[in-house]
Structures are given as structure tokens and as C-alpha cells.
């Protein structure tokens, strides 16, 4: 097996993107990052695809096509600037 085809766990992907593993699972459920399922039902992610996303060469979404900057993850188009109380302190 080629090192580019190594399978990563949601925790490993989350560490690369500096997000919670549940966020990675939500990205996969929404189709923003490709995943495969193990026979036991766990998600795994191809390292080559994850590296491409980290380098900005992955799947495009509507926000990228509209010229908005990319965020740290597969998509940045939540429509909000951050937490509701951001900048209050």
C-alpha cells in the first residue's frame, strides 16, 4: 500500500486540521471530505485526500467559487464570523 493511501482515523484528521474529531465526522456526513467505512462501521479517511485539503487542492464548495477565503477546514461557509460573544471582552 502506498503511503498516500494510508487510512486515517477521525482523530488523526482532526489533529491535522486542529478541530474536534466530531467536526471531521460532520464534514464527512455532509460530503465535504471523502470517507470510507470499515466493516465495523467506523470512518476512515485517505491520507492523500486529507493532505490535498490541507494544501488547498481539495474539493471546492460554493464559498470557494464565490471568492471567499478558505478556512482551516474543508469548508468555511457557515455564514457567521464566529461565536456570538466574540469580541465582547
Beta strands, then each sheet from edge to edge (+ up, - down):
strand 1: 7-8
strand 2: 36-37
strand 3: 43-46
sheet 1: 1+ 3- 2+
end
